Amino acid sequence: MDLSKLKKRPSYPFETIAVAVSFSARCQPILLEAKRISDVCGASLLLLHIGEKTKDKENELDEIMEKVGIDANKSRVIWMEGEPVETILKLCKLNIVDLLILGALEKENLLKFYLGSIARNISRKAKCSVLLLTNPSDTPQKFKKFVVNGVENPKTIHTIKTSLYLAKLLKVKDITIVNEVDVPGLAMTIAEDSTAPQTKEIKRNLTEESEEVLQMVIEKCDVGNINLTNKIIKGKPGYAISKFAKDKKADLLVINSPDTNLNLFDRIFAHDIEYVLANLPCNVLIIHSRI
């Protein structure tokens, strides 16, 4: 395995896309969505099944691929037995995958396979971006609205640029960049002897600083014809942006991959991916920027 091909590899374009095949009732719509995304990205498509390879499974998959229009000559099926998380991660590394697509449900306790702790472990460890599909359909609806995290983090610029890349390909016109301000977290940074007016002023200044930083990040991006707006929301990280995406009826929530080493500042302000994964408000795309 040549990991040098992964290190510092840009988060986009998506040149190789992998999709996990579980032979569930949602297998066909998931593959249909994977084909649609791989087609618009001009990417090669890998179908990964973690489990025993049998003739019945091969026949079933061949039938599904034919139904959704996946060309066997332009895609590849990989069968491998093993522990799901580690095996999927290994295959993604070996094949220099840029985007991994997994089916998902809104509540993690409704489904065990590829969800819950498995999805969290994959999201923490993956060296590629991960797309969780909540409601794949045989007649997929076009994405119209993206909500993208704008948290103050070196990864965020890559997440926003990748979101714009995908939005242009999918002809999405509406993107909202959201930064969460955790008011209780801010209170922890304020001296105990601060007066109420001083506390209010500090919070206002920090909010304004967040707006300025987010705007500077956006100005570095090629927005094109996309209607891009930025918004500061107050609330618990993870919960606030999930609720915002749900209330806005977003088709896709795009967030940074989790940081492996968090300092105190990160613990207070960082995006809470754990909450997002446990309570998916819509389809979720986790961008791994490989920085």
C-alpha positions as CSV (number, residue, x, y, z in Angstrom):
1,M,0.0,0.0,0.0
2,D,1.5,3.3,-1.1
3,L,0.1,5.7,1.6
4,S,2.1,8.6,0.0
5,K,-0.7,8.7,-2.6
6,L,-3.1,9.6,0.2
7,K,-1.0,12.1,2.2
8,K,-1.9,15.7,1.2
9,R,-4.2,14.4,-1.5
10,P,-6.8,17.1,-2.2
11,S,-10.3,16.5,-0.8
12,Y,-11.7,16.9,-4.4
13,P,-12.2,16.1,-7.2
14,F,-13.8,12.7,-6.4
15,E,-12.0,10.5,-8.8
16,T,-12.7,7.1,-7.1
17,I,-16.0,6.5,-5.3
18,A,-16.8,3.4,-3.3
19,V,-20.2,2.3,-2.1
20,A,-20.9,-0.4,0.6
21,V,-23.2,-3.2,-0.6
22,S,-25.2,-4.9,2.2
23,F,-28.0,-6.6,0.2
24,S,-30.6,-4.9,2.3
25,A,-34.0,-3.6,1.0
26,R,-32.2,-0.3,0.4
27,C,-29.4,-1.8,-1.7
28,Q,-30.9,-0.8,-5.1
29,P,-31.6,2.9,-4.2
30,I,-28.2,3.3,-2.6
31,L,-26.5,2.0,-5.7
32,L,-28.7,4.2,-7.9
33,E,-27.5,7.3,-5.9
34,A,-23.9,6.1,-6.0
35,K,-24.1,5.8,-9.8
36,R,-25.7,9.2,-10.1
37,I,-22.9,10.9,-8.0
38,S,-20.1,8.9,-9.7
39,D,-21.5,9.9,-13.1
40,V,-21.6,13.6,-12.4
41,C,-18.1,13.4,-10.9
42,G,-16.7,11.4,-13.8
43,A,-15.4,9.0,-11.1
44,S,-14.7,5.3,-11.2
45,L,-17.1,3.3,-9.0
46,L,-16.2,0.5,-6.6
47,L,-18.8,-1.8,-5.0
48,L,-17.7,-3.2,-1.7
49,H,-19.3,-6.2,0.0
50,I,-18.0,-7.2,3.4
51,G,-19.1,-10.8,3.7
52,E,-19.1,-14.2,2.0
53,K,-19.2,-14.3,-1.7
54,T,-21.8,-16.7,-3.0
55,K,-23.3,-17.4,-6.5
56,D,-26.7,-16.2,-5.3
57,K,-25.3,-12.9,-4.1
58,E,-23.3,-12.5,-7.4
59,N,-26.5,-13.0,-9.4
60,E,-28.5,-10.7,-7.2
61,L,-25.9,-7.9,-7.5
62,D,-25.6,-8.4,-11.2
63,E,-29.4,-7.9,-11.5
64,I,-29.4,-4.8,-9.4
65,M,-26.4,-3.3,-11.3
66,E,-28.3,-3.9,-14.6
67,K,-31.5,-2.3,-13.2
68,V,-29.7,0.9,-12.0
69,G,-27.5,1.1,-15.1
70,I,-24.1,0.4,-13.6
71,D,-21.8,-0.7,-16.4
72,A,-19.8,-3.7,-15.2
73,N,-17.0,-2.7,-17.6
74,K,-16.7,0.7,-15.9
75,S,-17.0,-0.4,-12.3
76,R,-15.5,-3.0,-10.1
77,V,-17.0,-5.3,-7.4
78,I,-14.8,-6.2,-4.4
79,W,-15.8,-9.1,-2.1
80,M,-13.9,-9.5,1.2
81,E,-14.7,-11.2,4.5
82,G,-13.7,-9.5,7.8
83,E,-14.7,-7.1,10.5
84,P,-16.8,-4.4,8.7
85,V,-15.0,-1.2,9.8
86,E,-11.4,-2.3,9.4
87,T,-12.1,-4.1,6.1
88,I,-13.9,-1.1,4.6
89,L,-11.1,1.2,5.7
90,K,-8.5,-1.1,4.3
91,L,-10.2,-1.4,0.9
92,C,-10.6,2.4,0.7
93,K,-6.9,2.9,1.4
94,L,-5.8,0.3,-1.0
95,N,-7.9,1.7,-3.8
96,I,-7.2,5.4,-3.1
97,V,-10.9,6.1,-2.6
98,D,-11.9,9.8,-2.4
99,L,-15.5,9.3,-1.3
100,L,-17.2,6.3,0.5
101,I,-21.0,6.1,0.3
102,L,-22.9,4.3,3.1
103,G,-26.7,3.9,3.6
104,A,-28.0,5.2,6.8
105,L,-31.2,5.7,8.9
106,E,-32.1,8.7,10.9
107,K,-31.8,7.0,14.3
108,E,-28.8,4.7,15.0
109,N,-30.7,2.2,17.1
110,L,-32.9,1.3,14.1
111,L,-30.1,-0.4,12.2
112,K,-26.9,-2.0,13.4
113,F,-25.1,-2.7,10.1
114,Y,-22.8,0.2,8.8
115,L,-24.5,2.6,11.4
116,G,-24.2,3.7,15.0
117,S,-20.7,2.9,16.3
118,I,-19.7,1.5,12.9
119,A,-20.4,4.8,11.2
120,R,-18.7,6.8,13.9
121,N,-15.6,4.5,13.7
122,I,-15.5,4.8,9.9
123,S,-15.9,8.6,10.1
124,R,-13.1,8.9,12.7
125,K,-10.6,6.7,10.9
126,A,-11.4,7.1,7.2
127,K,-8.7,8.7,5.0
128,C,-11.5,9.7,2.5
129,S,-14.7,11.6,2.7
130,V,-17.8,9.7,3.8
131,L,-21.4,10.3,2.5
132,L,-24.2,8.9,4.7
133,L,-27.5,8.6,2.8
134,T,-30.6,8.7,5.0
135,N,-33.4,8.2,2.6
136,P,-32.2,6.8,-0.7
137,S,-35.0,6.2,-3.2
138,D,-35.5,4.5,-6.6
139,T,-36.6,7.9,-7.8
140,P,-33.9,10.1,-6.1
141,Q,-34.8,13.7,-5.6
142,K,-32.2,16.3,-6.8
143,F,-30.2,18.0,-4.1
144,K,-31.3,21.7,-3.8
145,K,-30.0,22.9,-0.5
146,F,-26.6,22.4,1.2
147,V,-25.8,23.4,4.8
148,V,-22.1,23.5,5.4
149,N,-20.2,23.9,8.6
150,G,-18.2,27.1,8.9
151,V,-16.5,26.4,12.3
152,E,-13.2,28.1,12.8
153,N,-10.8,25.3,11.9
154,P,-8.0,24.8,9.3
155,K,-10.1,22.0,7.7
156,T,-13.1,24.3,7.0
157,I,-11.7,26.0,3.9
158,H,-11.3,22.5,2.3
159,T,-14.8,21.5,3.4
160,I,-16.4,24.6,1.9
161,K,-14.4,24.3,-1.4
162,T,-15.4,20.6,-1.7
163,S,-19.0,21.5,-1.1
164,L,-18.9,24.1,-3.9
165,Y,-17.2,21.6,-6.2
166,L,-20.0,19.0,-5.6
167,A,-22.8,21.7,-5.7
168,K,-21.7,22.9,-9.1
169,L,-21.7,19.3,-10.5
170,L,-25.1,18.6,-9.0
171,K,-26.4,22.0,-10.0
172,V,-27.2,23.0,-6.5
173,K,-27.9,26.8,-6.2
174,D,-28.4,27.3,-2.5
175,I,-25.6,26.9,0.1
176,T,-25.7,28.2,3.6
177,I,-22.4,28.3,5.6
178,V,-23.1,28.0,9.3
179,N,-20.8,28.7,12.2
180,E,-22.1,27.6,15.7
181,V,-21.3,29.8,18.7
182,D,-21.6,27.8,21.9
183,V,-22.8,30.4,24.5
184,P,-22.2,28.2,27.6
185,G,-18.8,27.4,26.1
186,L,-18.1,31.1,25.7
187,A,-19.1,31.7,29.3
188,M,-16.3,29.4,30.4
189,T,-13.7,31.7,28.8
190,I,-15.0,34.8,30.7
191,A,-13.6,35.8,34.1
192,E,-15.8,35.1,37.0
193,D,-15.6,38.7,38.2
194,S,-16.9,40.1,34.9
195,T,-20.0,42.3,35.2
196,A,-23.1,41.5,33.2
197,P,-22.4,44.3,30.7
198,Q,-18.8,43.2,30.3
199,T,-19.9,39.6,29.7
200,K,-22.5,40.7,27.1
201,E,-19.8,42.8,25.3
202,I,-17.3,39.9,25.3
203,K,-19.9,37.6,23.8
204,R,-20.9,40.1,21.2
205,N,-17.2,40.7,20.2
206,L,-16.5,37.0,19.9
207,T,-19.6,36.5,17.7
208,E,-18.5,39.4,15.5
209,E,-15.0,37.9,15.2
210,S,-16.5,34.6,14.2
211,E,-18.5,36.4,11.5
212,E,-15.4,38.1,10.2
213,V,-13.3,35.0,10.1
214,L,-16.1,33.0,8.3
215,Q,-16.4,35.8,5.7
216,M,-12.7,35.8,5.1
217,V,-12.8,32.1,4.5
218,I,-15.7,32.4,2.1
219,E,-13.9,35.1,0.1
220,K,-11.1,32.6,-0.7
221,C,-13.6,30.3,-2.5
222,D,-14.8,30.3,-6.0
223,V,-18.6,30.6,-5.5
224,G,-19.5,30.9,-9.1
225,N,-23.3,31.3,-9.7
226,I,-24.2,29.6,-6.4
227,N,-26.4,31.6,-3.9
228,L,-24.1,31.4,-0.9
229,T,-25.0,32.9,2.5
230,N,-23.3,32.7,5.8
231,K,-25.0,32.6,9.2
232,I,-23.9,32.5,12.8
233,I,-26.1,30.5,15.1
234,K,-26.0,30.0,18.8
235,G,-26.3,26.7,20.5
236,K,-24.6,23.5,21.4
237,P,-22.1,22.4,18.6
238,G,-23.5,19.6,16.5
239,Y,-27.0,20.0,17.9
240,A,-27.4,23.6,16.6
241,I,-26.3,22.9,13.1
242,S,-28.3,19.7,12.9
243,K,-31.4,21.5,14.0
244,F,-30.7,24.3,11.5
245,A,-30.3,21.8,8.6
246,K,-33.5,20.1,9.6
247,D,-35.5,23.3,9.9
248,K,-34.1,24.6,6.6
249,K,-35.1,21.2,5.0
250,A,-31.6,20.9,3.7
251,D,-30.8,17.9,1.4
252,L,-27.2,17.7,2.5
253,L,-25.3,18.7,5.7
254,V,-21.6,18.9,5.1
255,I,-19.2,18.9,8.0
256,N,-15.5,18.5,8.7
257,S,-14.0,15.1,9.6
258,P,-13.3,14.9,13.4
259,D,-10.0,16.1,14.7
260,T,-7.8,13.4,16.2
261,N,-6.1,15.7,18.7
262,L,-8.3,18.2,20.5
263,N,-7.1,21.0,22.7
264,L,-9.3,22.8,25.2
265,F,-10.4,25.4,22.7
266,D,-11.4,22.7,20.3
267,R,-13.4,20.9,22.9
268,I,-15.4,24.1,23.6
269,F,-15.9,25.2,20.0
270,A,-15.3,22.2,17.8
271,H,-18.1,20.7,15.7
272,D,-19.7,17.8,17.6
273,I,-19.8,15.1,15.0
274,E,-21.0,12.5,17.5
275,Y,-24.4,14.3,17.9
276,V,-24.7,14.7,14.1
277,L,-24.1,11.0,13.5
278,A,-26.5,9.9,16.2
279,N,-29.3,12.2,15.0
280,L,-28.9,12.6,11.2
281,P,-31.1,15.5,10.1
282,C,-30.6,14.7,6.4
283,N,-27.9,13.2,4.2
284,V,-24.5,13.9,5.8
285,L,-21.2,14.4,4.0
286,I,-18.1,14.3,6.1
287,I,-15.2,15.9,4.3
288,H,-11.7,14.4,5.0
289,S,-9.3,17.1,3.9
290,R,-6.1,15.0,4.5
291,I,-4.3,18.0,5.9
